[in-house]
Amino acid sequence: MANDKTLEILKEAILLERRGHAFYQKMADHARNNATREFFQVMANEELRHQKVMEAQFKSYKEKARFTEVELTAGADPALSDLVLTDTLKAKIAAAGFEAAAISAAMHMEEETISLYAHRAVAAQDPKEKALFRWLADWEYSHLTFLAKLDREIKASIWEDNHFWPM
């Protein structure tokens, strides 16, 4: 029974990662400028990396009823924070309502993924499973942090440009 629950959680995790990859890849493919394209491509690559980890764990758990060792030291791509902090990216996304809306949608997607992973990390009995889901929750949280910072700065820029601040 626990085996079935674990496999269902892994399937859901793989699906979330596939959706995340597809979303970010579509945004990268349709971006109108290099800064935005590069940002969404890095995010797509991150989700693909998570997907591969989850698929390997699913295969291991299905075949052997156990999790495999995973190097849990590598976090989010350092290029991601460099990209988020660029004025060019903020300006390009602020100027394109569609891409700014995509940031908001991406934040929701990351929150859903964090919730699944964090809950599983708490519920898991297997130390490797617990460590895996805690690591993934933390990694997705770093994505959410980047997106939230970008969203705040875009909003502030739009407010400033349109003189929305109170007198």
C-alpha positions as CSV (number, residue, x, y, z in Angstrom):
1,M,0.0,0.0,0.0
2,A,2.8,2.4,0.9
3,N,4.5,1.4,-2.3
4,D,1.4,2.5,-4.3
5,K,1.2,5.8,-2.5
6,T,4.9,6.5,-3.2
7,L,4.6,5.6,-6.9
8,E,1.5,7.9,-7.2
9,I,3.5,10.8,-5.6
10,L,6.4,10.1,-8.0
11,K,4.0,10.1,-11.0
12,E,2.5,13.4,-9.9
13,A,5.9,14.9,-9.4
14,I,7.0,13.8,-12.9
15,L,3.8,15.3,-14.3
16,L,4.4,18.6,-12.6
17,E,8.0,18.7,-13.8
18,R,6.9,17.9,-17.4
19,R,4.3,20.6,-17.2
20,G,6.8,23.1,-15.9
21,H,9.3,22.2,-18.6
22,A,6.6,22.5,-21.3
23,F,5.5,25.9,-19.9
24,Y,8.9,27.4,-19.7
25,Q,10.0,26.0,-23.0
26,K,6.9,27.4,-24.7
27,M,7.7,30.8,-23.2
28,A,11.3,30.6,-24.3
29,D,10.3,29.6,-27.9
30,H,7.9,32.6,-28.1
31,A,10.0,35.2,-26.3
32,R,10.5,38.3,-28.4
33,N,14.0,39.2,-27.1
34,N,17.1,37.4,-26.1
35,A,17.1,38.3,-22.4
36,T,13.6,36.9,-21.9
37,R,14.3,33.8,-24.1
38,E,17.4,33.0,-22.1
39,F,15.6,33.3,-18.7
40,F,12.8,31.0,-19.7
41,Q,15.2,28.6,-21.3
42,V,17.2,28.3,-18.1
43,M,13.9,27.7,-16.2
44,A,12.9,25.0,-18.8
45,N,16.3,23.3,-18.4
46,E,15.9,23.3,-14.6
47,E,12.5,21.6,-14.8
48,L,13.8,19.0,-17.3
49,R,16.6,18.2,-14.9
50,H,14.1,17.7,-12.1
51,Q,12.0,15.5,-14.4
52,K,15.0,13.2,-15.1
53,V,15.7,12.9,-11.4
54,M,12.1,12.0,-10.7
55,E,11.9,9.5,-13.6
56,A,15.1,7.7,-12.3
57,Q,13.6,7.5,-8.8
58,F,10.3,6.2,-10.2
59,K,12.1,3.5,-12.1
60,S,14.2,2.5,-9.1
61,Y,11.2,2.5,-6.7
62,K,9.0,0.5,-9.1
63,E,11.7,-2.1,-9.8
64,K,13.4,-2.3,-6.4
65,A,11.0,-0.6,-3.9
66,R,13.7,1.8,-2.9
67,F,15.1,5.1,-3.8
68,T,18.6,5.5,-5.3
69,E,21.3,7.8,-4.1
70,V,21.1,11.2,-5.8
71,E,23.7,13.9,-5.5
72,L,21.6,16.5,-3.7
73,T,24.2,19.2,-3.5
74,A,23.6,21.0,-6.8
75,G,21.0,23.6,-6.6
76,A,19.5,26.1,-9.0
77,D,21.6,27.1,-12.0
78,P,23.7,30.1,-10.9
79,A,23.0,31.7,-14.2
80,L,19.3,32.0,-13.1
81,S,20.1,34.6,-10.4
82,D,22.3,36.5,-12.7
83,L,19.5,36.6,-15.3
84,V,16.9,37.6,-12.8
85,L,18.9,40.5,-11.7
86,T,19.4,42.1,-15.1
87,D,17.7,45.4,-15.8
88,T,17.3,44.3,-19.4
89,L,15.2,41.3,-18.5
90,K,13.0,43.3,-16.1
91,A,12.5,46.0,-18.7
92,K,11.7,43.5,-21.5
93,I,9.2,41.5,-19.4
94,A,7.6,44.7,-18.0
95,A,7.1,45.9,-21.6
96,A,5.4,42.7,-22.6
97,G,2.1,42.1,-20.7
98,F,2.0,38.4,-21.9
99,E,5.4,37.6,-20.4
100,A,4.7,39.5,-17.2
101,A,1.5,37.4,-16.9
102,A,3.5,34.3,-17.5
103,I,5.7,35.1,-14.5
104,S,2.6,35.2,-12.3
105,A,1.4,31.9,-13.7
106,A,4.8,30.4,-13.2
107,M,4.8,31.5,-9.5
108,H,1.5,29.6,-9.0
109,M,2.9,26.5,-10.7
110,E,6.1,26.6,-8.5
111,E,3.9,27.0,-5.4
112,E,1.9,23.9,-6.2
113,T,5.1,21.9,-6.8
114,I,6.7,23.2,-3.5
115,S,3.5,22.1,-1.6
116,L,3.6,18.6,-3.0
117,Y,7.3,18.1,-2.4
118,A,7.3,19.7,1.1
119,H,4.3,17.6,2.2
120,R,6.0,14.4,0.9
121,A,9.3,15.3,2.6
122,V,7.4,15.4,5.9
123,A,5.3,12.3,5.3
124,A,8.1,10.1,3.9
125,Q,9.6,7.4,6.1
126,D,12.5,6.4,3.9
127,P,15.5,8.8,4.6
128,K,16.5,8.9,0.9
129,E,12.9,9.8,-0.1
130,K,12.7,12.4,2.7
131,A,16.0,14.0,1.6
132,L,15.0,13.9,-2.1
133,F,11.7,15.7,-1.6
134,R,13.2,18.2,0.8
135,W,15.9,19.0,-1.7
136,L,13.4,19.3,-4.5
137,A,11.1,21.6,-2.4
138,D,14.1,23.8,-1.6
139,W,15.1,23.9,-5.3
140,E,11.6,24.8,-6.4
141,Y,11.5,27.4,-3.6
142,S,14.6,29.0,-5.1
143,H,12.7,29.2,-8.4
144,L,9.7,30.8,-6.7
145,T,12.1,33.3,-5.0
146,F,13.6,34.4,-8.3
147,L,10.2,34.7,-9.9
148,A,8.7,36.6,-7.0
149,K,11.6,39.1,-7.0
150,L,11.2,39.6,-10.7
151,D,7.5,40.0,-10.3
152,R,7.9,42.7,-7.5
153,E,10.4,44.6,-9.6
154,I,8.3,44.5,-12.7
155,K,5.3,45.8,-10.8
156,A,7.3,48.6,-9.2
157,S,8.6,49.5,-12.6
158,I,5.1,49.6,-14.1
159,W,3.8,51.7,-11.2
160,E,6.7,54.1,-11.5
161,D,6.4,54.4,-15.3
162,N,2.7,55.0,-15.1
163,H,2.8,57.3,-12.1
164,F,0.5,55.1,-10.0
165,W,2.1,56.1,-6.8
166,P,-0.1,58.2,-4.5
167,M,0.7,61.9,-4.3
